[in-house]
């Protein structure tokens, strides 16, 4: 007899992002969801008066980043 096991990827949460080292207070996180499934890529905008390009990728319950921090215009 064989057992079938399902492995679900770990979610990443907004709380983990805000409390982690990738967070910048100049990000506009108002439109982000409370959590995202594994392998989900999320674009993060900068607050008004700042520019930048930042993407997050949820991998095994941890956020990986790509892009630049928000800089004053």
Residue frames relative to the residue before (quaternion, step in Angstrom):
aa qw qx qy qz dx dy dz
X 1.0000 0.0000 0.0000 0.0000 0.00 0.00 0.00
X 0.1876 -0.7859 0.5826 0.0886 3.57 -0.98 0.87
X 0.3013 -0.7352 0.5784 0.1849 3.54 -1.11 0.71
X 0.2733 -0.7433 0.5905 0.1554 3.52 -1.03 0.82
X 0.0861 -0.8091 0.5813 0.0083 3.56 -0.68 1.11
X 0.2225 -0.7562 0.6030 0.1227 3.54 -0.94 0.94
X 0.1503 -0.7701 0.6152 0.0767 3.54 -0.92 0.94
X 0.1472 -0.7925 0.5895 0.0527 3.53 -0.68 1.13
X 0.4543 -0.6771 0.4975 0.2961 3.56 -0.90 0.87
X 0.5110 -0.6599 0.4635 0.2976 3.53 -1.14 0.66
X 0.4410 -0.6887 0.5174 0.2520 3.53 -1.08 0.82
X 0.2850 -0.6992 0.6228 0.2049 3.54 -1.35 0.34
X 0.2446 -0.7980 0.5360 0.1267 3.57 -0.94 0.81
X 0.6008 -0.5490 0.4501 0.3675 3.51 -1.29 0.49
X 0.6161 0.5579 -0.3405 0.4396 3.58 1.02 -0.78
X 0.6498 0.5069 -0.3154 0.4704 3.61 0.96 -0.84
X 0.6397 0.5189 -0.3231 0.4659 3.58 1.03 -0.77
X 0.6911 0.4898 -0.2807 0.4514 3.59 0.81 -1.04
X 0.7384 0.3991 -0.2228 0.4958 3.60 1.03 -0.74
X 0.6271 0.5648 -0.3253 0.4265 3.59 1.28 -0.04
X 0.7171 -0.4914 0.3109 0.3843 3.56 -1.34 0.11
X 0.6259 0.5646 -0.3468 0.4112 3.63 1.17 -0.33
X 0.5731 0.6393 -0.3647 0.3603 3.57 1.20 -0.48
X 0.0957 -0.7501 0.6537 0.0299 3.53 -1.14 0.83
X 0.4797 -0.6994 0.4458 0.2864 3.61 -0.76 0.98
X 0.6295 0.5296 -0.3379 0.4572 3.61 1.24 -0.17
X 0.4746 0.6295 -0.4577 0.4111 3.59 1.27 0.20
X 0.2984 -0.6994 0.6145 0.2103 3.55 -1.21 0.60
X 0.0491 -0.8385 0.5425 -0.0175 3.57 -0.21 1.28
X 0.3554 0.7834 -0.4589 0.2222 3.59 1.29 0.10
X 0.7446 0.4087 -0.2332 0.4734 3.62 1.04 -0.62
X 0.5253 0.6512 -0.4088 0.3646 3.59 1.25 0.07
X 0.4869 -0.6551 0.5019 0.2862 3.55 -1.18 0.65
X 0.6353 -0.5496 0.3802 0.3870 3.61 -1.21 0.42
X 0.8038 -0.0267 0.0183 0.5941 3.61 1.11 -0.59
X 0.1935 -0.7628 0.6104 0.0902 3.52 -1.32 0.49
X 0.4934 -0.6610 0.4735 0.3091 3.59 -1.06 0.71
X 0.6736 -0.4888 0.3742 0.4090 3.53 -1.28 0.38
X 0.8172 0.2331 -0.2323 0.4732 3.54 -1.18 0.80
X 0.4871 0.6457 -0.4427 0.3870 3.58 1.25 0.24
X 0.2231 -0.7551 0.6033 0.1269 3.57 -0.97 0.90
X 0.1031 -0.8032 0.5867 -0.0020 3.56 -0.90 1.01
X 0.2650 -0.7392 0.5970 0.1640 3.58 -0.96 0.89
X 0.1643 -0.7817 0.5978 0.0677 3.56 -0.95 0.94
X 0.3031 -0.7642 0.5476 0.1557 3.56 -0.78 1.07
X 0.4394 -0.6454 0.5479 0.3003 3.52 -1.34 0.28
X 0.5818 -0.5602 0.4538 0.3766 3.55 -1.22 0.47
X 0.6648 -0.4796 0.3895 0.4198 3.56 -1.32 0.36
X 0.7659 0.3226 -0.2664 0.4882 3.56 -0.91 0.96
X 0.7106 0.3580 -0.2310 0.5599 3.58 1.34 -0.01
X 0.1430 -0.7720 0.6099 0.1073 3.55 -1.20 0.48
X 0.2837 0.7398 -0.5758 0.2014 3.51 -1.22 0.54
X 0.2781 -0.7334 0.6002 0.1565 3.53 -1.32 0.15
X 0.1289 0.8067 -0.5599 0.1387 3.56 -0.49 1.14
X 0.0219 -0.7775 0.6285 -0.0062 3.55 -0.91 0.97
X 0.2061 -0.7469 0.6213 0.1165 3.51 -1.19 0.71
X 0.1070 -0.7616 0.6352 0.0704 3.54 -1.14 0.68
X 0.2983 -0.7534 0.5629 0.1626 3.57 -0.78 1.06
X 0.0750 0.7871 -0.6037 0.1018 3.57 -0.63 1.18
X 0.8488 -0.1282 0.0448 0.5110 3.56 -0.61 1.20
X 0.7421 -0.4371 0.2224 0.4569 3.57 0.91 0.94
X 0.6856 0.4195 -0.2832 0.5232 3.59 1.27 0.18
X 0.4160 -0.7019 0.5262 0.2398 3.54 -1.13 0.73
X 0.1098 -0.7346 0.6660 0.0687 3.56 -1.05 0.89
X 0.2449 -0.8090 0.5216 0.1157 3.59 -1.01 0.72
X 0.0538 -0.7443 0.6643 0.0434 3.48 -1.39 0.41
X 0.6764 0.4865 -0.3535 0.4253 3.58 -0.96 0.78
X 0.5456 -0.6147 0.4693 0.3229 3.52 -1.32 -0.31
X 0.5649 -0.5740 0.4678 0.3642 3.54 -1.24 0.45
X 0.5871 -0.5676 0.4435 0.3694 3.56 -1.26 0.38
X 0.1086 -0.7892 0.6042 0.0163 3.55 -0.92 1.02
X 0.5596 -0.5919 0.4414 0.3763 3.62 -1.05 0.64
X 0.4479 -0.6787 0.5152 0.2709 3.56 -1.07 0.77
